[in-house]
Amino acid sequence: MKWYLILLLGCFHWLMANSPGVSLLYPDIKINPLSGRVIDANGAAATNFQQWNLLRHVPQPEFILLKGETLRLQLVVSREAFRSLQIQPVPSLTVAVYHLGMVTQQRLTPGRYPDVLLPLRLDPRDGTVQITPMETVFLPSRKLEIFWLEISASSPVPKTTLPLRVHLVDGTTQTIPLHIRVVDATLPDPPVLIDFNEYGDKYLRALLPPEATEAEVLDADLAVFRFFRKHGGVLNPLPYKSQRGTARRGMVPRLLNDDLLNPELDWDFFDRRFGRYFDGSAFSDGQPLHHFYLPFNPNWPAPFELYFEDREKYEQIWAAFARAFREHFEAKGWTRTIFQIYCNQKPNPKNRIPWHLDEPKGVEDYRALRYYAELTHRVFGADSPVPFKFRIDIAHFFCNKHRGNPQKDFRVNRGFGILEPVDIWVISIHSLTAITARLKARQLQEAGREVWVYGNTPALEESGPSTLGRIYQTYFNGWNGFLVWKTFTYQTEVEKSKDFVANILTVQGKPQLLPSLRLKMLRQALEDLQWLEWLIQQQKTDRETVTAQLKSLQDADYSHWWQFRQTLHQIRSEVFQQ
């Protein structure tokens, strides 16, 4: 009888793990809680997610992590069956839980997409997850409750069990035991970075009341910069008004006199706000920001009118301010952050600038950018230990759309040569589809330039694999990083733009910075690359094999992604055998 009871008990556990009400999924699979179906590459509700339920394949899943690595999973429960969630605390593991909500974009069909991730509090006594009501994102018509789970540890942990208990309305409880081991190894730094571009620091106005104290401003700013470091990138707020070019208050040192040729600058607040990012003391790993915008542009520090009226004085003012910045930064020892000089203006009623400096369109624009690149190099000097570099963002590179156009086609307009002094090239991904364009971009890198890509920020309506694929593509093409051109939104009904990856929303009467599902997926892609780089370093694989594997995922269906995840899981088991 003993064997019969064992078989019966095993069947019981299998049935519980395969309950139609509860599923455990990898992070790539993007589900619409309203329809209950997986979102495919075109934004439509397609596959039934149950076939990707880990519990159908392994009722008691086991995971192996490296120190500092994060295990990301999705727990999906039928809304009509769900009562509560409990995650029993394990002292050696850090657990974060987010509730997936919706964003409305009227320009899209069907118009509502899963994106907002609201962090939930766990009761420290028994791990009960405290659900926060928020009807603007957790719509009453949803079919599913979806929880995003993040599990990590900063030091080695022997095999331990983290129980997830899903309490159902019928009075039953489904327990999912996650078996986790953290090994004594550390992931390398991400091989590519994300630039989270933002225009000024409006995020502080969204997070704080007008009467906020200076200490509150500094604390909020620190939390935001740490948030984006945690998500694998660099928050890069432009410190001047994008078209006027005037400096933004609180983001540049204060000018104490009226003599622009001999400026006296008050660095006190600037140093207290930004210095901690440049020396690394703001971050747990002690690493400073990779890069940061400076306020230099055609209308700062010298008014642009002088460019036409008195070019010599215009350049002398640039030189005087550059000297002050250089001397101060060298004295502070801020030598590990790349300080970017970037001209964002286009012809606009708010300025008198005749060129398209952002996304230049033709030869005259290129010549203007060359002027500012050479001016930057001249006034900051090449011998400083502080890296000052000139950056451009360019949409028309070697794109086929403008092939043969004497203004826009680099093949015929000598743009490549005109812009030779530029240090950092941020190129539209649409301009890099042709092999000729990619080869030219690689020539830039071989000459010591950085090449980043930008385009559409991961879209609300795109599938999970599409979002991860943006990072993989950046990696296997060899680019330095990926630019998210607009970082924040401040409302759940997005009319003007869907290009954002973070939300600042009011939660229970208080503004709160919330990640998006797309941001978490971008971070997962970076961590995938870190793991693959670790395997390369340990000679467990080679770069050619990794590149071929990642390329095979481009436009692949979910079955290929499932196999990819399963393969990575199997490799871990083989590398770290008991």
C-alpha positions as CSV (number, residue, x, y, z in Angstrom):
1,M,0.0,0.0,0.0
2,K,2.9,2.3,0.7
3,W,3.8,2.7,-3.0
4,Y,0.1,3.5,-3.8
5,L,0.0,6.3,-1.2
6,I,3.2,7.8,-2.5
7,L,1.8,7.8,-6.0
8,L,-1.5,9.3,-4.8
9,L,0.4,12.0,-2.9
10,G,2.5,12.8,-5.9
11,C,-0.6,13.1,-8.1
12,F,-2.1,15.4,-5.6
13,H,0.9,17.7,-5.6
14,W,0.9,17.7,-9.4
15,L,-2.7,18.6,-9.6
16,M,-2.2,21.5,-7.2
17,A,0.8,22.8,-9.1
18,N,-1.3,22.6,-12.3
19,S,-4.3,24.3,-10.9
20,P,-5.9,26.5,-13.6
21,G,-6.1,29.4,-11.1
22,V,-2.4,29.8,-10.4
23,S,0.6,30.1,-12.8
24,L,4.3,30.9,-12.4
25,L,5.9,32.5,-15.5
26,Y,9.3,33.7,-16.7
27,P,9.6,37.5,-17.0
28,D,9.5,37.6,-20.8
29,I,5.8,36.7,-21.1
30,K,3.6,39.8,-21.2
31,I,0.0,39.2,-20.4
32,N,-3.0,41.6,-20.6
33,P,-4.9,41.2,-17.2
34,L,-8.1,42.4,-18.9
35,S,-8.2,39.7,-21.6
36,G,-6.1,37.1,-19.8
37,R,-4.0,36.4,-22.9
38,V,-0.4,36.9,-23.9
39,I,0.4,40.0,-26.0
40,D,2.2,39.1,-29.2
41,A,4.7,41.2,-31.2
42,N,1.9,43.4,-32.8
43,G,0.1,44.2,-29.5
44,A,-2.7,41.8,-30.0
45,A,-3.9,39.2,-27.4
46,A,-2.6,36.0,-28.8
47,T,-1.4,32.9,-27.0
48,N,-2.9,31.3,-23.9
49,F,-0.2,31.7,-21.2
50,Q,-1.0,28.4,-19.5
51,Q,1.3,26.5,-21.8
52,W,4.2,28.6,-20.4
53,N,3.3,27.9,-16.8
54,L,6.5,26.6,-15.0
55,L,4.4,24.7,-12.5
56,R,3.1,22.5,-15.3
57,H,6.6,21.4,-16.0
58,V,8.3,21.5,-12.6
59,P,5.9,21.7,-9.6
60,Q,8.8,22.6,-7.3
61,P,11.1,24.8,-9.3
62,E,14.8,25.3,-8.4
63,F,16.8,28.3,-9.2
64,I,20.5,29.1,-8.9
65,L,21.6,32.7,-8.6
66,L,24.9,34.6,-8.4
67,K,25.5,37.1,-5.6
68,G,23.6,40.3,-6.4
69,E,21.7,38.7,-9.2
70,T,17.9,39.0,-9.3
71,L,15.4,36.2,-10.0
72,R,12.4,37.7,-11.7
73,L,9.1,35.8,-12.0
74,Q,5.5,36.5,-12.6
75,L,2.8,35.0,-10.4
76,V,-0.6,34.9,-12.2
77,V,-3.8,34.2,-10.4
78,S,-7.4,34.2,-11.6
79,R,-9.0,37.3,-10.1
80,E,-12.2,35.5,-9.2
81,A,-10.3,32.8,-7.3
82,F,-7.7,35.1,-5.6
83,R,-8.0,36.1,-1.9
84,S,-4.5,36.9,-0.7
85,L,-0.8,36.2,-1.2
86,Q,1.7,35.3,1.5
87,I,5.5,35.0,1.0
88,Q,7.0,33.6,4.2
89,P,10.1,35.7,5.0
90,V,13.5,34.0,4.6
91,P,16.3,36.1,6.4
92,S,19.0,35.4,3.8
93,L,16.8,36.5,0.8
94,T,15.5,39.9,-0.3
95,V,12.0,39.7,-1.8
96,A,10.1,42.5,-3.6
97,V,6.6,42.2,-4.9
98,Y,4.8,44.4,-7.5
99,H,1.2,44.5,-8.6
100,L,0.8,44.9,-12.4
101,G,-1.7,47.6,-13.5
102,M,-2.8,49.2,-16.7
103,V,-2.0,52.4,-18.7
104,T,-4.5,54.0,-21.1
105,Q,-3.3,55.2,-24.5
106,Q,-6.3,56.3,-26.6
107,R,-4.3,56.4,-29.9
108,L,-3.8,52.6,-29.7
109,T,-6.2,49.7,-30.1
110,P,-7.5,48.4,-27.7
111,G,-6.2,51.3,-25.8
112,R,-5.3,49.8,-22.4
113,Y,-2.0,47.9,-21.8
114,P,-0.3,46.4,-18.8
115,D,2.6,48.5,-17.6
116,V,2.5,50.1,-14.2
117,L,4.1,48.1,-11.4
118,L,3.0,49.2,-7.9
119,P,5.4,48.0,-5.2
120,L,3.6,46.2,-2.4
121,R,4.5,45.9,1.3
122,L,5.1,42.5,2.9
123,D,4.1,42.1,6.6
124,P,7.4,41.4,8.3
125,R,5.8,39.0,10.7
126,D,4.2,36.5,8.3
127,G,4.9,37.8,4.8
128,T,1.3,38.7,3.9
129,V,1.3,40.9,0.9
130,Q,-0.6,44.2,1.5
131,I,-2.6,44.9,-1.6
132,T,-2.9,48.6,-2.4
133,P,-6.2,49.7,-4.0
134,M,-5.8,52.0,-7.1
135,E,-8.7,51.8,-9.4
136,T,-7.1,54.0,-12.1
137,V,-4.6,51.2,-12.9
138,F,-6.2,48.1,-11.4
139,L,-9.4,48.0,-13.5
140,P,-12.4,46.2,-12.1
141,S,-12.9,44.3,-15.4
142,R,-9.6,42.5,-15.1
143,K,-9.6,38.7,-15.3
144,L,-6.2,38.2,-13.7
145,E,-4.1,39.4,-10.7
146,I,-0.5,39.5,-11.9
147,F,2.4,39.9,-9.4
148,W,6.0,40.6,-10.4
149,L,8.4,39.0,-8.0
150,E,12.1,39.9,-7.5
151,I,14.3,37.7,-5.3
152,S,18.0,38.3,-4.6
153,A,20.8,37.9,-2.1
154,S,24.0,39.9,-1.6
155,S,26.0,36.9,-0.2
156,P,26.0,33.1,-0.8
157,V,23.0,31.2,0.4
158,P,22.8,27.4,0.7
159,K,19.8,25.8,-0.9
160,T,16.7,27.2,0.9
161,T,13.0,27.2,0.3
162,L,10.9,30.3,-0.2
163,P,7.3,29.4,0.0
164,L,4.7,31.3,-1.9
165,R,1.2,30.8,-0.5
166,V,-1.8,31.8,-2.6
167,H,-4.9,31.8,-0.6
168,L,-8.1,31.3,-2.7
169,V,-11.7,32.3,-2.1
170,D,-12.8,28.7,-1.8
171,G,-10.8,28.4,1.4
172,T,-7.9,26.4,-0.1
173,T,-4.3,27.4,-0.2
174,Q,-1.8,26.6,-2.9
175,T,1.8,26.6,-1.8
176,I,4.5,27.0,-4.4
177,P,7.9,26.1,-2.9
178,L,10.7,28.0,-4.7
179,H,14.0,26.3,-4.0
180,I,16.8,28.9,-4.3
181,R,20.6,28.7,-4.0
182,V,23.0,31.7,-4.2
183,V,26.5,30.8,-5.2
184,D,29.7,32.6,-4.4
185,A,30.2,34.2,-7.8
186,T,29.5,37.8,-9.0
187,L,28.2,39.0,-12.3
188,P,30.3,41.3,-14.4
189,D,29.1,44.8,-15.1
190,P,26.5,45.1,-17.9
191,P,28.2,45.0,-21.3
192,V,25.8,47.8,-22.5
193,L,24.2,50.7,-20.6
194,I,20.9,52.4,-20.8
195,D,20.8,56.2,-21.1
196,F,17.6,57.4,-19.4
197,N,17.3,60.8,-21.1
198,E,15.1,63.5,-19.4
199,Y,14.6,67.2,-20.0
200,G,15.4,68.9,-16.8
201,D,14.3,67.7,-13.3
202,K,10.6,68.0,-13.6
203,Y,10.5,64.7,-11.7
204,L,11.3,66.6,-8.5
205,R,8.3,68.9,-9.0
206,A,6.1,65.9,-9.5
207,L,7.4,64.1,-6.4
208,L,7.6,67.1,-4.0
209,P,5.3,69.9,-2.8
210,P,6.3,73.5,-3.7
211,E,7.4,74.1,-0.1
212,A,9.8,71.2,0.0
213,T,13.0,71.9,2.0
214,E,16.4,71.6,0.4
215,A,17.1,68.4,2.4
216,E,13.9,66.9,0.9
217,V,14.9,67.9,-2.6
218,L,18.3,66.3,-2.2
219,D,16.8,63.1,-0.7
220,A,14.3,62.8,-3.5
221,D,16.9,63.4,-6.2
222,L,19.1,60.7,-4.6
223,A,16.3,58.2,-4.6
224,V,15.6,58.8,-8.3
225,F,19.2,58.4,-9.4
226,R,19.5,55.2,-7.3
227,F,16.3,53.9,-8.9
228,F,17.8,54.1,-12.4
229,R,21.2,52.7,-11.3
230,K,19.2,49.7,-9.9
231,H,17.6,49.3,-13.3
232,G,20.9,49.2,-15.2
233,G,21.3,52.6,-16.5
234,V,22.1,56.3,-16.1
235,L,19.5,59.0,-15.5
236,N,20.7,61.9,-17.7
237,P,18.7,65.1,-17.1
238,L,19.4,67.9,-19.6
239,P,20.3,70.9,-17.4
240,Y,19.1,73.6,-19.8
241,K,15.8,74.3,-21.4
242,S,15.9,72.2,-24.6
243,Q,15.1,74.9,-27.1
244,R,15.9,78.2,-25.4
245,G,19.1,76.9,-24.0
246,T,18.9,78.8,-20.7
247,A,20.2,77.0,-17.7
248,R,17.8,75.3,-15.3
249,R,17.8,76.5,-11.8
250,G,19.4,74.1,-9.4
251,M,21.2,72.2,-12.1
252,V,24.1,74.5,-12.8
253,P,26.4,76.5,-10.4
254,R,25.0,79.9,-9.5
255,L,26.6,82.9,-11.2
256,L,27.6,85.5,-8.6
257,N,28.6,88.4,-10.9
258,D,27.7,89.9,-14.2
259,D,31.1,89.6,-15.9
260,L,30.8,86.6,-18.2
261,L,34.5,86.8,-19.1
262,N,35.5,86.4,-15.5
263,P,32.7,84.4,-13.9
264,E,32.4,83.8,-10.2
265,L,30.5,80.6,-9.6
266,D,28.9,79.4,-6.4
267,W,29.3,75.6,-6.5
268,D,27.9,74.9,-3.1
269,F,24.4,73.5,-4.0
270,F,25.7,71.9,-7.3
271,D,28.4,70.0,-5.3
272,R,26.0,68.8,-2.6
273,R,23.4,67.7,-5.2
274,F,25.6,66.2,-7.9
275,G,29.0,65.6,-6.4
276,R,27.9,62.3,-4.8
277,Y,27.0,61.0,-8.2
278,F,30.4,61.9,-9.6
279,D,32.5,60.4,-6.8
280,G,30.3,57.3,-6.4
281,S,29.4,57.9,-2.8
282,A,25.7,57.9,-3.7
283,F,25.7,54.3,-4.8
284,S,26.3,51.1,-2.9
285,D,28.9,49.9,-5.3
286,G,30.9,53.1,-5.1
287,Q,30.9,53.5,-8.8
288,P,30.2,57.0,-10.2
289,L,27.7,57.9,-13.0
290,H,29.0,56.8,-16.3
291,H,28.0,60.1,-18.0
292,F,26.2,63.4,-17.3
293,Y,25.1,66.4,-19.4
294,L,26.8,69.7,-18.8
295,P,24.8,72.9,-19.6
296,F,27.0,74.2,-22.4
297,N,25.0,74.9,-25.6
298,P,24.7,77.6,-28.2
299,N,22.9,79.9,-25.8
300,W,24.8,79.1,-22.6
301,P,27.1,80.4,-21.1
302,A,27.3,83.0,-23.9
303,P,24.0,84.4,-25.3
304,F,23.6,83.2,-28.9
305,E,23.3,86.7,-30.3
306,L,27.1,87.1,-29.7
307,Y,27.7,84.3,-32.2
308,F,26.8,86.7,-35.0
309,E,27.7,90.0,-33.3
310,D,31.0,89.2,-31.7
311,R,32.3,85.7,-32.3
312,E,35.6,86.3,-30.5
313,K,33.8,87.4,-27.3
314,Y,31.3,84.5,-27.7
315,E,34.2,82.0,-27.7
316,Q,36.0,83.8,-24.8
317,I,33.0,83.4,-22.6
318,W,32.8,79.7,-23.5
319,A,36.5,79.4,-22.6
320,A,36.1,81.3,-19.3
321,F,33.3,79.0,-18.1
322,A,34.9,75.9,-19.4
323,R,38.1,76.8,-17.4
324,A,36.0,77.2,-14.3
325,F,34.3,73.9,-14.7
326,R,37.5,72.1,-15.6
327,E,39.4,73.5,-12.6
328,H,36.6,72.7,-10.2
329,F,36.0,69.2,-11.4
330,E,39.8,68.4,-11.4
331,A,40.0,69.7,-7.8
332,K,37.2,67.5,-6.8
333,G,38.7,64.4,-8.5
334,W,35.7,63.8,-10.7
335,T,37.6,61.9,-13.3
336,R,35.5,58.8,-13.8
337,T,32.3,60.4,-15.2
338,I,32.1,61.4,-18.9
339,F,30.8,64.9,-19.0
340,Q,28.8,65.4,-22.2
341,I,28.4,68.7,-24.1
342,Y,25.3,68.4,-26.3
343,C,23.4,70.9,-28.5
344,N,19.7,70.0,-28.5
345,Q,18.2,73.0,-30.4
346,K,16.3,73.1,-33.7
347,P,14.9,76.2,-35.4
348,N,12.2,77.3,-33.0
349,P,10.3,80.5,-32.1
350,K,12.0,80.2,-28.7
351,N,15.5,80.7,-30.2
352,R,17.3,82.3,-33.1
353,I,19.3,79.2,-34.0
354,P,19.1,78.5,-37.7
355,W,20.3,74.9,-37.6
356,H,19.0,71.5,-36.7
357,L,21.5,70.6,-34.0
358,D,19.4,67.8,-32.7
359,E,18.8,65.2,-35.5
360,P,20.7,67.3,-38.1
361,K,19.2,67.2,-41.6
362,G,22.0,68.4,-43.8
363,V,25.4,69.9,-44.5
364,E,24.9,73.3,-42.8
365,D,23.7,71.5,-39.7
366,Y,26.8,69.3,-39.7
367,R,29.1,72.3,-40.1
368,A,27.5,74.0,-37.1
369,L,27.9,70.8,-35.0
370,R,31.6,70.6,-36.1
371,Y,32.1,74.2,-34.9
372,Y,30.7,73.4,-31.5
373,A,32.6,70.1,-31.3
374,E,35.9,71.9,-32.1
375,L,35.0,74.7,-29.7
376,T,34.4,72.2,-26.9
377,H,37.7,70.5,-27.5
378,R,39.5,73.8,-27.6
379,V,38.1,75.4,-24.4
380,F,38.2,72.3,-22.2
381,G,41.5,71.0,-23.6
382,A,42.7,67.6,-24.4
383,D,45.0,67.2,-21.4
384,S,42.5,67.2,-18.6
385,P,42.1,64.0,-16.5
386,V,38.3,64.8,-16.5
387,P,36.7,63.5,-19.7
388,F,34.7,66.2,-21.5
389,K,33.2,64.9,-24.7
390,F,31.0,66.3,-27.5
391,R,27.9,64.3,-28.3
392,I,25.3,64.4,-31.2
393,D,22.0,62.6,-31.7
394,I,21.6,61.9,-35.4
395,A,18.6,60.3,-37.3
396,H,19.9,60.5,-40.9
397,F,23.1,58.5,-41.0
398,F,23.4,56.0,-43.9
399,C,19.6,55.4,-44.0
400,N,18.3,54.1,-47.3
401,K,15.3,56.4,-47.1
402,H,17.5,59.4,-48.2
403,R,19.9,57.5,-50.5
404,G,21.5,59.9,-52.9
405,N,20.1,63.0,-51.3
406,P,22.9,65.6,-51.4
407,Q,21.8,67.1,-48.1
408,K,20.8,64.0,-46.0
409,D,22.8,61.0,-47.4
410,F,26.2,60.5,-45.8
411,R,27.2,58.6,-48.9
412,V,27.3,61.8,-50.9
413,N,27.3,64.8,-48.5
414,R,30.6,64.2,-46.7
415,G,28.8,64.2,-43.4
416,F,31.1,61.5,-42.1
417,G,34.1,63.7,-42.6
418,I,32.5,67.0,-41.5
419,L,31.5,65.5,-38.1
420,E,34.9,63.8,-37.5
421,P,35.5,65.8,-34.2
422,V,32.4,64.4,-32.6
423,D,33.2,62.0,-29.7
424,I,29.8,60.4,-28.9
425,W,27.4,59.4,-31.7
426,V,23.8,58.6,-30.7
427,I,22.4,57.1,-33.9
428,S,18.8,56.3,-34.8
429,I,18.4,52.5,-34.9
430,H,16.4,53.0,-38.2
431,S,19.6,54.4,-39.8
432,L,21.6,51.3,-38.9
433,T,19.5,48.6,-40.6
434,A,21.8,48.4,-43.6
435,I,25.1,46.6,-43.3
436,T,26.9,49.7,-44.8
437,A,25.6,51.9,-42.0
438,R,26.7,49.4,-39.3
439,L,30.1,49.1,-40.8
440,K,30.5,52.9,-40.8
441,A,29.4,53.0,-37.2
442,R,31.9,50.4,-36.3
443,Q,34.6,52.5,-38.0
444,L,33.7,55.2,-35.6
445,Q,34.2,52.9,-32.6
446,E,37.5,51.7,-34.0
447,A,38.5,55.4,-34.1
448,G,37.8,55.7,-30.4
449,R,34.2,57.1,-30.6
450,E,31.2,55.9,-28.6
451,V,28.2,54.7,-30.6
452,W,24.8,54.5,-28.9
453,V,21.4,53.8,-30.5
454,Y,18.0,55.3,-30.0
455,G,14.6,55.0,-31.6
456,N,11.3,54.2,-30.3
457,T,11.3,53.7,-26.5
458,P,9.9,50.2,-25.9
459,A,6.3,50.7,-26.8
460,L,3.3,50.0,-24.5
461,E,1.8,47.7,-27.0
462,E,4.8,45.6,-27.9
463,S,5.5,42.1,-26.6
464,G,7.9,41.2,-23.9
465,P,10.4,39.5,-26.3
466,S,10.3,42.7,-28.4
467,T,11.4,44.8,-25.4
468,L,14.2,42.4,-24.4
469,G,15.3,42.2,-28.0
470,R,16.2,45.9,-28.1
471,I,18.9,45.3,-25.6
472,Y,20.1,42.1,-27.1
473,Q,20.3,43.8,-30.5
474,T,22.4,46.6,-29.0
475,Y,24.8,44.0,-27.6
476,F,25.3,41.8,-30.6
477,N,25.8,44.7,-32.9
478,G,28.5,46.0,-30.5
479,W,27.1,49.4,-29.6
480,N,27.9,51.1,-26.3
481,G,24.4,51.5,-25.2
482,F,20.7,52.2,-25.7
483,L,19.0,55.6,-25.3
484,V,15.5,55.9,-23.8
485,W,14.7,59.4,-25.0
486,K,11.9,60.3,-22.6
487,T,11.9,58.7,-19.1
488,F,8.9,59.9,-17.1
489,T,5.1,60.1,-17.4
490,Y,2.9,61.7,-14.7
491,Q,-0.5,60.2,-15.6
492,T,-2.1,56.8,-16.4
493,E,-4.0,58.2,-19.4
494,V,-1.2,59.0,-21.8
495,E,-2.4,61.3,-24.6
496,K,0.6,63.2,-25.8
497,S,3.2,60.4,-25.8
498,K,3.7,56.8,-25.0
499,D,7.5,57.1,-24.8
500,F,8.3,56.7,-21.2
501,V,9.5,53.9,-18.9
502,A,8.8,55.2,-15.4
503,N,5.7,56.6,-13.8
504,I,5.3,59.2,-11.1
505,L,1.7,58.7,-9.8
506,T,-0.3,59.6,-6.7
507,V,-0.7,56.4,-4.6
508,Q,-2.9,56.8,-1.5
509,G,-2.5,60.6,-1.6
510,K,1.3,60.6,-2.0
511,P,3.4,60.9,-5.3
512,Q,5.5,57.8,-5.9
513,L,8.1,56.8,-8.5
514,L,6.9,53.5,-10.0
515,P,8.7,51.3,-12.6
516,S,7.0,50.1,-15.7
517,L,6.8,46.5,-16.9
518,R,9.0,47.5,-19.8
519,L,11.7,49.0,-17.6
520,K,11.8,45.7,-15.6
521,M,12.1,43.8,-18.9
522,L,15.0,46.0,-20.1
523,R,16.7,45.3,-16.8
524,Q,16.1,41.5,-17.3
525,A,17.7,41.7,-20.7
526,L,20.8,43.4,-19.3
527,E,21.1,40.8,-16.6
528,D,20.8,38.1,-19.2
529,L,23.8,39.6,-21.0
530,Q,25.7,39.8,-17.7
531,W,25.1,36.1,-17.2
532,L,26.2,35.3,-20.7
533,E,29.3,37.5,-20.3
534,W,30.1,35.6,-17.1
535,L,29.9,32.3,-19.0
536,I,32.3,33.7,-21.7
537,Q,34.7,34.8,-19.0
538,Q,34.6,31.3,-17.4
539,Q,35.2,29.8,-20.9
540,K,31.9,27.9,-20.7
541,T,30.9,29.3,-24.1
542,D,32.2,31.9,-26.6
543,R,31.0,35.2,-28.0
544,E,30.2,33.7,-31.4
545,T,27.8,31.2,-29.9
546,V,26.2,33.8,-27.7
547,T,25.7,36.2,-30.6
548,A,24.2,33.5,-32.8
549,Q,21.8,32.5,-30.0
550,L,20.6,36.1,-29.4
551,K,20.2,36.7,-33.1
552,S,18.0,33.7,-33.4
553,L,15.6,35.2,-30.9
554,Q,14.9,38.2,-33.1
555,D,11.3,38.0,-34.2
556,A,11.1,34.5,-32.7
557,D,7.9,33.1,-31.3
558,Y,7.2,32.3,-27.7
559,S,8.2,28.7,-28.0
560,H,11.8,29.8,-28.9
561,W,11.9,32.1,-25.9
562,W,10.7,29.4,-23.7
563,Q,13.5,27.1,-24.9
564,F,16.0,30.0,-24.4
565,R,15.0,30.4,-20.8
566,Q,15.0,26.6,-20.2
567,T,18.5,26.4,-21.8
568,L,19.9,29.1,-19.5
569,H,18.3,27.4,-16.5
570,Q,19.9,24.0,-17.5
571,I,23.3,25.6,-18.0
572,R,23.2,27.0,-14.5
573,S,22.5,23.6,-13.1
574,E,25.4,22.1,-15.0
575,V,27.9,24.8,-14.1
576,F,27.0,24.8,-10.4
577,Q,26.3,21.1,-9.8
578,Q,26.0,20.1,-6.2
